[in-house]
Amino acid sequence: MGDPEAEADALGDAQDQTPQPDPAQQLDSDAWFAEFLSENAEKLEQHNQEAINENDAAIAAASARHDKDLEIAQRSHEFAALARDNAGDYAKEAAANPYRRAEFEDDAQQALQRAAKEDELAAKAEADAAEAETEAKRLEEENTELRPIRSGHEVEASIRHDQAQALERAAADERESQALNRPAEGAGQE
């Protein structure tokens, strides 16, 4: 074991001999990294915008499906009401015409079956419409979350880009300053 002070001095001398990084190169590296971060933020912004656009298209499709399903449900309800009216008319005819009673009762039964089938179709269309509406709301909520994230990436990309440009200007200024200082250093040694 040697003298601790001597070892500390030797370590200090070794650190003093470590070449110092060129400030212009360091600024160039920092500018490159800032531009790299800017490009990444732009890519994230673009990815989020694409997701928003896809969701907007899916929302429009879900809204159209919702409207179409409600239209189908309304038509089915109208057909069911018409079929029930027809069944009532057939029942009246059956009562008025005893000799064709079986025929009219059969027609009335068929009309009621059509009405029941139309009611089923209406219920299914209404359920489909509700499902489409739920999907549209879910996608809209997702977009509500994505929009501020996209905006944040947009701001970050702009800031990082500005930072990279400032660092590039600083690196150029540093190189110019170094170039101006070098002749003065050489002139003093002659």
Sequence and secondary structure as in RCSB ss.txt:
>XXXX:A:sequence
MGDPEAEADALGDAQDQTPQPDPAQQLDSDAWFAEFLSENAEKLEQHNQEAINENDAAIAAASARHDKDLEIAQR
SHEFAALARDNAGDYAKEAAANPYRRAEFEDDAQQALQRAAKEDELAAKAEADAAEAETEAKRLEEENTELRPIR
SGHEVEASIRHDQAQALERAAADERESQALNRPAEGAGQE
>XXXX:A:secstr
   HHHHHHHHHHHHHHS    HHHHHHHHHHHHHHHHHHHHHHHHHHHHHHHHHHHHHHHHHHHHHHHHHHHHH
HHHHHHHHHHHHHHHHHHHHH GGGHHHHHHHHHHHHHHHHHHHHHHHHHHHHHHHHHHHHHHHHHHHHHHHHHH
HHHHHHHHHHHHHHHHHHHHHHHHHHHHHHHHHHHHHHH 
